[in-house]
Each structure stands twice: as structure tokens, then as C-alpha cells.
């Protein structure tokens, strides 16, 4: 079972209290009507699925109920950092996630 | 390589199988191939076999970072069925069931295909309506699937608890008689043996580092742990590792890799005649020929390449199974394991060409790729050989995520499958 540090509650708690909410730092396009089909595909479906450090969203469903971000290694499942929504990613983006820069707000 | 028959079985029995010969050579990597398939699981080995058998392409290598059949082919719960809702899926999965029937004879290798039937339990009104809709859709597509009352279900599967006061009452079941199980390792071994006999090289323990492309964008070969190897065509059939391999060719995919777990109990005498699945409580169960109950769990909620999984899922699965089958409450579990499954947003596979010339893709089978092995391998080989998809896999394009023409089995079943 993963132990996850909620950045709002400042407490390390078991995975069962949390819900995974997908890759982090993917912002909805500001100008939806001007997006091409390929851009919509990238926003909606393409994911880094990186084998290594992965920036992702979690929700402390059975605690404060708030969303936060985390960087976790997808091979060891070890959490490297958790941080509040709106904060920049604390560690450098890996190769697979560099492509996502145009999607970030 | 000798052909298996009743006579060779008898000879083997009389000589204590002391004269068993290797079933395929551990090949050396050549410098150039017509086709290289990345991933020596059932899908990859099967594609190599059909390339050699049906398309006469034998200068083929199947290359794997680990051992043959050591990924999801050797980690699944061996269930075979084709009762999918949409026309495209029904055709694809039923093509596989057609090929499963007769595969042992075709490969001259016993894959222990057993059409014991797959029963899907309905626990609430939504399940009943959704399964009946599936049954009608299946019948229109020529896929066998019938509705059973709780009593009929109990008659087929005596350990089932159909008490109306159960936590998850059984309100009926959908039943596909042509579904069942097969011996997963034997599928990989059988395809490997039959492909190697036709000249295919099987290269194990050789990780692919990158897919190389020429100035015009066409694939030129693979950079591997054993050096560069030229290839006219490259077909990636790497399940959970697909995103990592395809990223090296500059192709980014709508895939996420999740751990999926399964477990087996101690072996017991025959008690469980079918495969029983419960989508609502998310548990499925069958009994292997060795006597173990083979139990499948769900995927973890987070992306991971760990080939493990969290214990909360196992606990949840076993709690559900004990509720539906109280008879198993005192059964001991022997082992659990995990695999990494690549899941698409619409829960249908991607099976066809890519934007890169000479690069072909078979991925996104999520939690249910084993059942499709022969069908998928068959149409994938066609796609590689002809450079155009077979009519059966034509809808399963990568471009559907751009056009929006999804095959949304995720919405159809509302669960992973």
C-alpha cells in the first residue's frame, strides 16, 4: 500500500484515503474553438505514460477532499514530492513529458 | 523438429521423456531482417507464425527484453470470450475464438483450449438491462450468448450463492458457451515452436533501446542491447512497455500502463465448472486443470511499471468472491502476481499502421488481450505483410483518437475488461 503525504493535511496517510486523478499539468486550451483535431487529441488522450518520474494528480477524497500534485517514480512507485495545485513541478521534467510544454498554461 | 502425435506421447511415456529435444533454438541476432517484431508474447509470436505460414515472410525476428511469454502472456487469467457489444469488437474477438478452435491442431501443440463457458453475473437492474442488450447485440453479430435465470446459473455452476438476501444477489447471468480458457504458456510455446520451425528467429533477453528512422522518416532498424539490426518493417507488440518503445520513434500514444493483479488458490478437486465473472464487484474466477482457483483482480488506480500491485485490490477481490461463493471462505491463496497492462481511453486496442512508414502497432489491449491472441496475431500479420489493415482490424486505428471514431467498449461495459 502506498503512503501518501497530503500537502494540505501535512500528514502521511494510506493510499485508501486517496484517489488517483491522472497526469498533472495538462491545462485545457484557452481557445477551444481554434484547436485542431490533433490538438484536441493531444489534450484529451495522449499521455506521457513515462517509465520513471511522473507528475500526477491525486485527490485526498477521504480527508480534506482537495486535489494536489505529486511526482512519483512509476518503476519503484516511490513518491518523490507532493505539492499544492498551482505550484510548478519541483523536479525537472523527464524526456517523455517535455512534449507537454505547449499544453501547460 | 519432430511432430507430436499419440505415438510420440506413448514413446515419451515409455522412456520417461528422457529424449526430449529443444522445441525451438535460441537464435543469434542476424544483421538484417524483413520484419522484426518487438515483444515475444502470444501476440508477437503469433504474428510471426502467421507471417511465415500465410504470407511466406520468413526472414523475421521476434525480439524480447525478457524471456518468451514472460510478460502478460504468462500473467493473465487465461479467459477467452467474444461477447463484446460493438460490431467492430465482436468481429475482432470472435475471429479469435474461431481460431482458438483448432489452434492445437494447427500448431501441433496442445494449448488446452477448453470451451467450458463464460458466465457473467448480473447483480442489479442495470446489469440485467446491460447484459440483455449485449446478448441481443451478440446474437445479431452471430456471437453465441444466452440469458440464464439465477436457477439456471446455479444449475450450471453449483458453488454459486443465489440467495436473494446475499450482499450481491444474482439476478441472472449472460452465458457464452464457446468461451472458456486455454493454457497461456502453451500458447506462447506453441506459436514459438511453430514459428521457429518455419525459420523465424526468436531472440530473448535482448532489450530494444530505440527504433531508428532514416532521413525520410521510414524505419531503418532497431538499436538493441546486442547492437544495431536493420529491418524493413518493425512491428511493436510490447503491451505495457509500448509507450516507452514507441517514444523512441517519436510516436506518442493515448496509452496508460497500469498494474493488474491475479492470484491462485491451493489446488483442490474439480468444483468449479465454468469461468464466472462479476463486473459489478469486479472479480472473476475459474479453476485450472491443476485444480487451483485462478482469480483476477482489477487494475490499480495509478500508472505504474512495477509489475506489482497494491494489496487493497486483492483484499477487495477476495471479499467479493467470498460473498458470491461462500464455499470458498476457508480456501487458502498460494500466490499473487502482477503484470503491466496498456489501457486506451476507449478500452479497445490499437491494431494497425502508424504515421511512420514501416512501423506497425499492436497495443492497448488493456486487461483483456489474451483472449484475442490468435485473432489479433492473424490480422496483425496481414497488416504487416500487405501494408494495409485486414477488414477486421481496419477500425482499430491510432487515428481514431483524432477523428473521434472511438470504439467505446469502456462506456459499453462501464468496467475494465
Interface residues (C-beta under 8 A of the other chain):
Chain A: X1 X2 X15 X16 X19 X20 X23 X37 X38 X40 X41 X42 X44 X45 X46 X47 X48 X49 X50 X51 X54 X56 X72 X74 X75 X76 X77 X95 X96 X99
Chain B: X241 X243 X244 X247 X252 X253 X254 X255 X256 X257 X301 X302 X303 X304 X305 X306 X308 X310 X311 X312 X342 X345 X401 X402 X403 X404
